[in-house]
Amino acid sequence: MDGAFRLDGKVALVTGGRRGLGHAFAEALASAGARVAISSRQLDDAAQVVETMRAQGLEVMAVSGDVTSYGDVEAMVAAVEAAYGPLDVLVNNAGVVEHRPSLEVTPESWHDVVSVNLDGVWYCCQVAGRGMVARKRGTIVNIGSISAMIVNRPQWQPSYNASKAAVHQLTRSLAVEWAPYNVRVNALALGYVRTEMSPDPTEPEYVQRWVEDVPMRRMAKPQEVAPAVVFLASEASSFMTGSVVVADGGYTLC
């Protein structure tokens, strides 16, 4: 049974892998045996992550690219496959959030969020999916959010919520279309995770909604949700596609 969770010989790409959740996902995949590439717009920072992981005996590389550029995405996938071979696993992790009331959202800020969170996921899915469908194998894990299911408070983030809801539906659409080709597409909907991108949960305005309203009464650490990505990427989830797996400490149950 343990072997079903292994990724030996697999090639994986994690977008936005230089810090936070992306770093944790990349480390977990590599620890399960995969050869992992992390993409980042800031290659110097990504190189530091690569050095740290290689010191642990993990096989990892960094590629430069912006997921909002279709050409960059094509170049990223090509670079990974030139170094490691055909891509088996794609983890669409790159994302941004803006906290701003709806009436203060500018066209530019809306575009900035949606272009990364939705367009970037679509570009990566299509470019990587083209090879996976041709080879009739592959798994894609899109990082969604409970923000696709609820409206977060006290912060307002309409562009983020809308983009993540679209990611969940895109996941389902691709899962059905690509199932005959043995390409699985699932999403991981995360609750509040303590990363560099999240506000300080000890601030009074966040304590109730981000901590006290969570049945487990805490935020997650990136390292404790990363194994869920390994599960979705591995044969342990071989009969799952189009699923949105929720890891939120019970938040959406209340």
DAQUI-V346659 format. One record per backbone hydrogen bond with DSSP energy under -0.5 kcal/mol. CO is the residue of the C=O (numbers start at 1). NH is the residue of the N-H. E is the energy in kcal/mol with one decimal. If there is no record, write none. Layout:
CO:NH:E / CO:NH:E
//
This chain:
1:4:-1.5 / 2:5:-1.6 / 3:6:-1.3 / 4:235:-0.7 / 4:236:-1.3 / 7:10:-2.3 / 10:35:-2.9 / 11:88:-2.3 / 11:89:-2.4 / 12:37:-2.7 / 13:15:-0.5 / 13:91:-3.0 / 14:17:-0.6 / 14:39:-2.3 / 16:19:-0.5 / 19:22:-0.9 / 19:23:-1.2 / 20:24:-2.0 / 21:25:-2.9 / 22:26:-2.5 / 23:27:-2.4 / 24:28:-2.2 / 25:29:-2.5 / 26:30:-2.4 / 27:31:-2.2 / 28:32:-1.2 / 29:34:-2.1 / 30:33:-1.7 / 32:7:-3.4 / 33:9:-1.0 / 34:36:-0.6 / 35:12:-2.8 / 36:61:-2.0 / 37:14:-2.9 / 38:63:-2.5 / 39:16:-0.7 / 39:17:-1.7 / 40:65:-1.6 / 41:43:-0.7 / 42:46:-1.8 / 43:47:-2.3 / 44:48:-1.2 / 45:49:-1.5 / 46:50:-2.4 / 47:51:-2.3 / 48:52:-2.0 / 49:53:-2.4 / 50:54:-2.8 / 51:55:-1.6 / 53:56:-1.1 / 53:58:-1.9 / 54:57:-1.9 / 58:60:-0.8 / 59:36:-2.3 / 61:38:-2.4 / 63:40:-1.7 / 65:67:-0.5 / 66:69:-2.1 / 68:70:-0.6 / 69:73:-2.3 / 70:74:-2.4 / 71:75:-2.2 / 72:76:-2.7 / 73:77:-2.4 / 74:78:-2.1 / 75:79:-2.4 / 76:80:-2.3 / 77:81:-2.4 / 78:82:-2.1 / 79:83:-1.5 / 80:84:-3.1 / 80:85:-0.6 / 81:85:-0.9 / 88:139:-2.6 / 89:13:-2.2 / 90:92:-0.6 / 90:141:-3.0 / 91:15:-2.3 / 91:93:-1.3 / 92:143:-2.3 / 98:100:-0.8 / 100:158:-0.6 / 101:104:-2.1 / 102:105:-1.4 / 106:110:-2.5 / 107:111:-2.2 / 108:112:-2.3 / 109:113:-1.9 / 110:114:-2.5 / 111:115:-2.7 / 112:116:-1.1 / 113:117:-2.7 / 114:118:-2.1 / 114:119:-2.1 / 115:120:-1.4 / 118:122:-2.7 / 119:123:-3.0 / 120:124:-2.2 / 121:125:-2.7 / 122:126:-2.7 / 123:127:-2.7 / 124:128:-2.5 / 125:129:-2.6 / 126:130:-1.6 / 127:131:-0.9 / 128:132:-2.0 / 129:133:-2.9 / 130:134:-1.6 / 131:135:-2.1 / 132:136:-1.3 / 132:137:-1.9 / 138:184:-2.2 / 139:90:-2.1 / 140:142:-0.5 / 140:186:-2.5 / 141:92:-2.2 / 142:144:-1.0 / 142:188:-2.3 / 144:190:-0.6 / 145:148:-1.7 / 146:149:-2.0 / 146:150:-2.1 / 150:152:-0.6 / 156:100:-2.0 / 157:161:-2.5 / 158:162:-2.3 / 159:163:-2.1 / 160:164:-2.4 / 161:165:-2.0 / 162:166:-1.9 / 163:167:-1.8 / 164:168:-2.0 / 165:169:-1.8 / 166:170:-2.7 / 167:171:-2.3 / 168:172:-1.8 / 169:173:-2.4 / 170:174:-2.7 / 171:175:-2.1 / 172:176:-1.9 / 173:177:-2.0 / 174:178:-2.8 / 175:179:-1.0 / 178:181:-1.6 / 178:183:-1.6 / 179:182:-2.0 / 182:138:-0.8 / 182:184:-0.6 / 184:140:-2.6 / 185:242:-3.1 / 186:142:-2.8 / 187:189:-0.6 / 187:245:-2.7 / 188:144:-1.8 / 188:190:-0.8 / 189:247:-2.6 / 190:146:-2.3 / 192:220:-2.6 / 193:195:-1.0 / 195:198:-0.9 / 199:201:-0.6 / 200:203:-1.7 / 203:206:-2.3 / 203:207:-1.5 / 204:208:-0.7 / 206:210:-2.7 / 206:211:-0.5 / 207:211:-1.6 / 207:212:-2.5 / 208:213:-2.2 / 211:214:-1.1 / 213:215:-0.6 / 214:217:-2.8 / 220:194:-2.8 / 221:224:-1.5 / 221:225:-0.8 / 222:225:-0.9 / 222:226:-1.4 / 225:228:-1.1 / 225:229:-0.6 / 226:229:-1.3 / 226:230:-1.4 / 227:231:-2.4 / 228:232:-2.1 / 229:233:-1.9 / 230:234:-1.3 / 231:237:-0.5 / 234:237:-1.5 / 235:238:-1.7 / 237:240:-2.3 / 239:241:-0.5 / 243:187:-2.8 / 243:245:-0.6 / 245:189:-3.2 / 247:191:-2.2 / 248:251:-1.5 / 249:216:-1.1 / 250:253:-1.6 / 251:254:-1.4
//
